[in-house]
Amino acid sequence: MTLSADVKNLLDEATVAYHAQIAAAGTYLAGRGISLETANMYLLGYVAEPMIGHEQYAGRLAIPYLTPNGTVDIRFRSIGDDGGPKYLSRPGAESTLFGVNAFADDGDVIAVCEGELDTMITYGECGIPAVGVPGAKNWKNWWSRAFADYRKVLVLIDGDAAGRELGKKIAQQIDVATVVSMPEGMDVNAVFLQEGADGIRKRVGW
C-alpha cells in the first residue's frame, strides 16, 4: 500500500509528538533494558496526549517504523496490565519490516529478530545491526530479497514453536541465514536482561 503525502505527514507529526512524551514510559523502558539512547535512536514515544483519531492508543508505547524517508507506520504497545491486546496497529496498515535503517550499516552481517523490542535490544543495546519481523507469523516471502548482499544473516528467534517455525521459514529463503534460538520460553529481551549485551553477542558469535 502506498501512503499518501497527508498520511506520511501525520505519521511524522505523531512520531515527533509522542517521542516528546517518552519520559512517561521511563520506568517501563528501564525494566526492559532499553536505554534513553536507544529510545532516541528509534524515536520511541508514549501516548500521553493522543492526537485526534488516536484516542484508543492512550497510555501505550508508540513504536514508529522509521525509514530514510520518514515514518511509514506506528504500532502501539501496551505497557501495563490493561487487559487489552498487546499491540494495536493502525486500521488498514500492512506488515512491514521494522528498523530498516539498519540496512544502511556498512557491515556484511545483519540480524533478523522477532518483534520490535528484540530488534531494539539487538541493535541499540548490543550493537548488532538488526531488523525485525512484527510477529512470528508475519514474515513475507519477498522480504528475503533485502538480504541478498549479506555474507551472513543471523535469525534470532524466540524459544518456542512459533519462533522455530519462523526460523525454519527464513532459513529456507535466505541461503546465508544462521538460526539462533533463545532458550526455551525466552526471547532476546529476556536473555539480555539475564545475560547482558555480552551474553547476546556470545550467543550469535559477534
C-alpha positions in Angstrom: 0.0 0.0 0.0 1.4 3.4 -1.0 0.9 6.1 1.7 -0.4 9.5 0.6 1.5 12.6 1.4 -1.1 13.5 4.1 -0.8 10.2 5.9 3.0 10.4 5.8 2.9 13.9 7.3 0.5 12.7 10.0 2.8 9.8 10.9 5.8 12.0 11.0 3.9 14.5 13.2 2.8 11.8 15.6 6.3 10.4 15.8 7.6 13.7 17.0 4.7 14.4 19.3 4.8 11.1 21.1 8.6 11.0 21.3 8.4 14.3 23.2 6.3 12.4 25.8 8.6 9.4 26.2 9.7 10.3 29.7 6.3 9.0 30.9 7.3 5.5 29.8 10.8 5.6 31.5 10.0 3.0 34.2 8.8 0.5 31.6 11.7 1.1 29.3 14.2 0.7 32.1 12.5 -2.6 33.1 13.0 -3.9 29.6 16.7 -2.8 29.5 16.1 -0.1 26.8 18.3 2.9 27.4 17.4 6.5 26.6 20.0 6.4 23.8 18.2 3.5 22.2 14.8 5.1 22.8 16.1 8.2 21.0 17.6 6.1 18.2 14.2 4.7 17.4 12.2 7.8 18.3 10.1 5.7 20.7 7.1 7.6 22.1 4.4 7.5 24.6 0.8 8.4 24.0 0.1 10.7 27.0 -1.9 13.2 24.9 -3.4 11.4 21.9 -3.7 13.1 18.6 -7.1 13.3 17.1 -8.1 9.8 16.0 -5.5 8.1 18.3 -7.6 8.1 21.4 -7.6 4.3 21.5 -3.9 4.3 21.8 -3.7 6.4 25.0 -1.3 5.1 27.6 0.6 3.0 25.1 4.2 2.9 23.8 4.4 4.4 20.3 6.8 2.4 18.1 7.4 4.2 14.8 8.6 2.4 11.7 11.4 4.7 10.6 12.8 4.8 7.1 15.2 7.2 5.3 12.1 8.9 4.0 10.4 9.3 7.3 7.8 7.2 9.3 5.8 4.7 7.3 3.8 3.2 10.3 3.4 3.3 14.0 2.5 0.4 16.2 1.2 0.9 19.7 2.2 -1.5 22.5 0.6 -1.9 25.9 3.0 -1.3 28.8 0.6 -2.1 31.6 -1.9 -4.7 32.6 -5.0 -3.1 31.0 -6.5 -6.4 29.7 -6.3 -5.2 26.1 -4.3 -6.6 23.2 -0.5 -6.3 23.5 -0.3 -4.5 20.2 -2.6 -2.2 18.2 -2.0 -1.3 14.6 -3.5 1.5 12.5 -6.6 0.4 10.6 -5.6 -0.9 7.2 -1.9 -0.9 8.0 0.2 -3.6 6.3 3.0 -5.6 7.9 6.5 -4.3 7.1 10.0 -4.9 8.4 10.9 -2.8 11.5 14.1 -0.9 11.8 15.0 -0.8 8.1 17.5 2.0 8.7 19.9 -0.8 9.8 20.3 -1.7 6.1 22.4 1.5 5.9 25.1 0.0 8.1 28.3 -0.8 6.2 28.7 -4.3 7.5 28.0 -7.5 5.7 26.2 -9.2 8.6 22.7 -8.4 9.9 20.3 -9.9 12.3 16.6 -10.6 11.9 14.6 -10.5 15.2 11.1 -11.5 16.2 9.4 -8.3 17.2 10.3 -4.6 17.6 11.7 -4.7 21.2 14.1 -7.6 20.5 15.3 -5.6 17.4 15.9 -2.5 19.5 17.8 -4.5 22.1 19.9 -6.3 19.5 21.0 -3.2 17.6 20.6 -0.4 20.2 22.0 -2.2 23.2 24.2 -4.9 21.7 25.5 -3.1 18.6 24.4 -5.8 16.2 22.6 -4.3 13.2 19.1 -5.7 13.1 15.7 -5.5 11.5 12.5 -7.0 12.9 9.6 -9.1 11.9 6.4 -7.8 13.6 5.3 -11.1 14.9 6.3 -14.7 14.2 3.6 -15.3 11.6 4.1 -12.0 9.7 7.2 -12.9 7.6 6.6 -12.0 3.9 8.4 -14.2 1.3 9.6 -11.2 -0.8 11.5 -9.7 2.2 14.2 -12.2 1.6 15.4 -10.0 -1.4 16.5 -7.3 1.0 19.2 -9.7 2.4 20.8 -10.7 -1.0 24.1 -8.9 -0.5 24.8 -10.1 3.1 27.5 -12.6 3.9 25.6 -13.8 7.0 22.0 -13.2 8.3 21.6 -14.0 12.0 18.0 -15.1 12.7 17.3 -14.6 16.4 14.2 -16.5 17.3 12.1 -17.0 20.4 12.5 -20.3 22.2 9.0 -21.6 21.3 7.2 -23.4 18.5 6.3 -20.2 16.7 9.8 -18.9 16.8 11.2 -22.2 15.5 8.7 -22.1 12.6 9.8 -18.6 11.8 13.4 -19.5 11.8 12.8 -22.5 9.5 10.8 -20.3 7.1 13.5 -17.7 6.9 16.3 -20.2 6.5 14.5 -21.8 3.6 14.5 -18.5 1.8 17.9 -17.0 2.7 20.9 -19.2 2.0 23.2 -17.4 4.3 20.9 -17.5 7.3 22.0 -18.8 10.6 19.2 -19.5 13.1 20.0 -18.7 16.7 17.3 -19.9 19.1 16.9 -18.4 22.5 16.4 -20.8 25.5 13.0 -22.4 25.8 10.4 -19.9 26.8 12.7 -16.9 26.4 13.2 -14.1 23.8 16.1 -11.8 23.1 14.9 -9.3 25.6 14.6 -11.9 28.4 18.1 -13.2 27.6 19.5 -9.7 27.5 18.1 -8.9 31.0 19.6 -12.1 32.3 23.0 -12.2 30.5 23.6 -8.6 29.2 24.9 -7.5 25.9 27.9 -9.8 26.1 25.6 -12.7 26.5 23.7 -11.9 23.3 26.9 -11.3 21.4 28.4 -14.5 22.6 25.3 -16.5 21.5 25.4 -15.1 18.0 29.2 -15.2 17.6 29.6 -11.4 17.3 
